[in-house]
Amino acid sequence: MRRNSLRLQDLYTETLKKVFQDEKSWESFWSAVCWNYKCSFNELILLYAQRPQARAILEMERWNRQFGRWVKRGSKAIALWNEETGGIRYFFDIADTYERRAAKPVPLWRIQSADN
């Protein structure tokens, strides 16, 4: 577990440097991670490093219980720090899941034009 934590720290540090290197990198970061606005900044840095195209992330149990969605076999988890315990938590993007019977809709946010 300690080795995974060190690798995650290295990934965090490396990504943080890239994000802050110039204005274009900073904009690219926010354009990618804005979908996951409930995450902390530290979580967003790690999310961007591992899966910048992620649109909605949850832990496997929450996908199952809350939305009736199941993680596809072979999907790779997104590792994020648990800021409360200092451990690592694993998340999956909605693209890693599929609906089961009686699945609930996932409330993804979107910007609507003034015409709608």
C-alpha positions as CSV (number, residue, x, y, z in Angstrom):
1,M,0.0,0.0,0.0
2,R,2.9,2.4,0.8
3,R,4.4,1.9,-2.7
4,N,1.0,2.8,-4.3
5,S,0.8,5.9,-2.2
6,L,4.3,7.0,-3.2
7,R,3.4,6.4,-6.9
8,L,0.3,8.4,-6.5
9,Q,2.3,11.2,-4.8
10,D,4.7,11.2,-7.8
11,L,1.8,11.3,-10.3
12,Y,0.3,14.2,-8.3
13,T,3.5,16.2,-8.2
14,E,4.2,15.7,-11.9
15,T,0.7,16.6,-13.0
16,L,0.6,19.7,-10.8
17,K,3.7,21.0,-12.5
18,K,2.2,20.4,-16.0
19,V,-1.1,22.0,-15.1
20,F,0.7,25.2,-13.8
21,Q,3.3,25.4,-16.6
22,D,1.2,27.9,-18.7
23,E,-2.2,29.4,-19.3
24,K,-3.1,26.8,-22.0
25,S,-2.4,23.9,-19.6
26,W,-4.4,25.5,-16.8
27,E,-7.4,26.0,-19.2
28,S,-7.1,22.4,-20.5
29,F,-7.1,21.1,-16.9
30,W,-10.3,23.0,-15.9
31,S,-12.0,22.1,-19.2
32,A,-11.4,18.4,-18.5
33,V,-12.2,18.3,-14.8
34,C,-15.2,20.7,-14.6
35,W,-17.6,17.7,-14.9
36,N,-16.5,16.5,-11.5
37,Y,-17.0,19.8,-9.6
38,K,-17.7,18.0,-6.3
39,C,-14.1,16.7,-6.0
40,S,-11.4,18.6,-4.1
41,F,-8.6,20.3,-6.1
42,N,-6.2,17.5,-5.1
43,E,-8.6,14.9,-6.3
44,L,-9.1,16.8,-9.6
45,I,-5.3,16.8,-10.2
46,L,-5.2,13.0,-9.8
47,L,-8.3,12.5,-11.9
48,Y,-6.8,14.7,-14.7
49,A,-3.6,12.6,-14.6
50,Q,-5.4,9.3,-14.8
51,R,-8.6,9.9,-16.7
52,P,-9.1,13.5,-18.1
53,Q,-12.1,12.5,-20.1
54,A,-14.1,11.3,-17.0
55,R,-17.6,12.8,-16.8
56,A,-19.0,11.3,-13.5
57,I,-17.0,9.3,-11.0
58,L,-18.2,7.2,-8.1
59,E,-17.0,4.3,-6.1
60,M,-18.1,0.9,-7.4
61,E,-20.5,0.3,-4.4
62,R,-22.3,3.7,-5.0
63,W,-22.7,3.0,-8.8
64,N,-24.3,-0.4,-7.8
65,R,-26.5,0.8,-4.9
66,Q,-27.4,4.4,-5.8
67,F,-27.9,4.1,-9.6
68,G,-28.3,0.4,-10.4
69,R,-25.2,0.5,-12.6
70,W,-22.4,-2.1,-12.7
71,V,-18.8,-1.6,-13.5
72,K,-17.7,-3.4,-16.7
73,R,-15.3,-6.3,-16.3
74,G,-11.7,-5.1,-17.0
75,S,-12.3,-1.4,-16.2
76,K,-9.4,0.3,-14.7
77,A,-10.1,2.2,-11.4
78,I,-9.1,5.8,-10.8
79,A,-7.1,6.1,-7.6
80,L,-7.7,9.1,-5.4
81,W,-6.5,10.0,-1.9
82,N,-9.0,9.6,0.9
83,E,-8.3,13.0,2.5
84,E,-10.0,11.9,5.7
85,T,-7.9,8.7,6.3
86,G,-4.8,9.3,4.2
87,G,-5.5,6.0,2.3
88,I,-6.5,5.5,-1.3
89,R,-10.0,5.2,-2.7
90,Y,-10.9,3.8,-6.1
91,F,-13.5,5.3,-8.4
92,F,-14.9,4.5,-11.8
93,D,-16.3,6.8,-14.5
94,I,-19.8,6.4,-15.8
95,A,-18.2,5.2,-19.1
96,D,-16.9,2.2,-17.2
97,T,-20.5,1.2,-16.2
98,Y,-23.6,-0.3,-17.7
99,E,-27.2,-0.1,-16.7
100,R,-29.0,-3.0,-15.0
101,R,-32.7,-3.4,-14.8
102,A,-34.4,-0.6,-12.9
103,A,-31.3,1.7,-13.2
104,K,-31.8,5.3,-12.1
105,P,-30.8,8.2,-14.4
106,V,-27.5,9.7,-13.5
107,P,-27.8,13.5,-13.2
108,L,-25.0,14.8,-15.4
109,W,-25.0,18.6,-15.6
110,R,-25.0,20.4,-18.8
111,I,-25.2,24.0,-20.0
112,Q,-28.3,24.8,-21.9
113,S,-28.6,27.7,-24.4
114,A,-30.9,30.6,-23.6
115,D,-33.3,29.2,-26.3
116,N,-34.1,26.1,-24.3
